[in-house]
Amino acid sequence: VCRAETLFFSEYVEGSGTNKAIEIANPFNTAVNLTGCSLRLYSNGATTPTSLALTQTIAARDVFVACTSSVGTAIGPNCDLVNATVINFNGDDVVELFCNGATVDAIGRVGEAPAAGWGTGAVTTLNHTLRRKCAFTVGDSNRNDVFDPTTEWGGFAVDVFGDLGTYTCAQ
């Protein structure tokens, strides 16, 4: 089954303290303007999001990184955007990429707030870095479906962000 590529989340950092970041990959051979897109945060099981409108452009085959405004110095140079309102998620919050009236990708399940985050072991949204597996170049466009990161994501320890800002997939 073929699926058309879209923008998608390629890395999720839920690190210690304020080390929070989300990376959006552009798989296309042309630049993509993010006008009409927003990052949305559903905190603690909320069903109504807090939104951040995006207007930046992601170069062809590049990534865009949004970080919390008080991110640590190790992540800071990789941030294309800093924001304290939406990019302050924890392991039990849903992060969504929403473009032109539709969900493009979502991490988590709207209306849930699992105390231990979604996933198990090293592949969990709580205190871990997640990178999309190489076989997945399309986001999860259903923010209400069951979310199990072990299917599409590789897990890394807390504060692993050496590849943030460069598209690197998990094997």
C-alpha positions in Angstrom: 0.0 0.0 0.0 1.5 3.3 -1.0 0.9 6.5 1.0 1.7 10.0 -0.1 4.5 11.5 2.0 3.6 14.5 4.2 5.3 16.6 6.8 5.8 14.5 9.9 7.3 14.6 13.4 10.8 13.1 13.2 12.0 13.6 16.7 10.5 14.3 20.1 12.5 15.3 23.1 11.0 15.2 26.6 14.2 15.7 28.5 15.1 16.7 32.0 14.0 20.0 33.3 13.2 22.3 30.4 14.8 20.3 27.6 11.8 20.0 25.4 11.8 20.0 21.6 9.8 18.7 18.6 11.3 18.3 15.1 9.3 18.4 11.9 10.7 16.7 8.8 10.1 17.9 5.2 10.5 14.8 3.0 9.9 16.7 -0.2 12.4 17.9 -2.8 11.0 21.4 -2.5 10.7 23.8 0.4 7.4 23.9 2.4 6.0 27.0 3.8 4.3 26.3 7.2 1.8 29.2 6.9 -1.6 27.5 7.6 0.0 25.1 10.0 0.2 25.2 13.8 1.7 23.2 16.6 -1.0 22.3 19.1 -0.7 21.1 22.7 -3.3 19.1 24.6 -2.2 19.3 28.2 -3.0 16.7 30.8 -5.9 15.0 29.0 -7.4 18.2 27.6 -9.6 18.0 24.5 -9.1 21.6 23.6 -5.6 22.6 22.4 -3.3 25.6 22.9 -2.1 26.5 19.5 1.0 28.2 18.0 0.7 29.4 14.4 3.7 28.6 12.2 4.9 30.8 9.3 8.4 29.5 8.7 9.6 27.6 5.7 11.3 24.2 5.9 13.9 23.8 3.2 13.7 20.7 0.9 14.7 17.5 2.7 15.4 19.5 5.9 13.9 19.7 9.4 12.3 22.5 11.6 12.9 22.4 15.3 10.7 24.0 17.9 11.9 24.2 21.5 10.7 25.5 24.8 12.0 29.0 25.5 14.1 27.9 28.4 15.8 25.0 26.7 19.3 24.0 27.8 22.4 25.2 26.0 23.1 21.8 24.4 19.8 22.0 22.4 19.5 25.8 21.9 21.6 26.1 18.7 19.4 23.6 17.0 16.1 25.6 17.6 14.4 27.3 14.7 11.7 28.6 17.0 11.4 29.0 20.8 8.1 29.1 22.6 7.0 28.7 26.2 3.3 28.1 25.6 3.1 25.1 23.4 6.5 23.6 23.6 6.3 22.9 27.3 4.9 19.4 27.0 5.4 16.5 29.4 5.1 12.8 28.7 1.4 12.8 29.2 0.6 15.7 26.8 -0.5 15.4 23.2 1.6 17.3 20.6 -0.1 17.8 17.2 0.9 19.2 13.8 -2.2 20.7 12.3 -2.2 22.1 8.8 -5.0 23.6 6.7 -7.8 22.2 8.9 -6.4 18.7 9.3 -4.2 16.7 11.6 -0.9 15.9 9.9 0.7 14.2 12.8 0.1 13.6 16.5 2.0 12.2 19.4 -0.3 10.8 22.0 -4.1 10.4 22.1 -6.3 13.4 22.8 -8.3 13.1 26.0 -5.8 10.8 27.7 -3.1 11.6 30.2 -1.2 8.4 31.1 0.8 8.9 34.2 3.8 6.9 32.8 3.4 8.4 29.3 2.6 6.5 26.2 4.7 3.4 25.5 6.9 1.1 27.5 10.5 0.7 28.4 12.9 3.0 26.5 10.2 3.8 23.9 8.0 6.1 26.0 7.0 9.7 25.8 8.0 10.3 29.4 11.6 11.4 30.0 12.9 10.0 26.7 13.8 11.1 23.2 11.9 9.4 20.4 13.0 9.3 16.7 10.7 8.1 14.0 11.7 4.7 12.5 13.2 4.9 9.0 10.2 3.0 7.5 7.8 5.7 8.5 7.7 8.9 6.5 4.0 9.8 7.1 2.5 11.1 10.3 -0.3 9.7 12.5 -3.2 11.8 11.2 -5.7 10.5 13.8 -5.1 12.2 17.1 -7.9 10.1 18.6 -6.6 6.7 17.9 -4.7 4.4 20.3 -1.1 5.7 20.5 1.7 3.2 20.9 5.1 4.7 20.1 6.8 1.3 19.9 5.2 0.8 16.5 6.7 3.8 14.7 9.4 5.2 17.0 12.8 4.3 18.4 13.5 5.2 22.0 16.5 6.8 23.5 17.5 7.9 27.0 16.6 11.2 28.6 18.6 14.1 27.2 19.8 12.3 24.1 19.5 15.0 21.4 22.8 14.9 19.4 20.9 14.5 16.1 18.3 17.2 16.8 18.2 19.6 13.9 19.4 17.0 11.3 17.0 14.3 10.0 18.1 11.0 11.5 15.7 8.1 11.7 15.8 5.2 14.1 16.6 1.7 12.7 
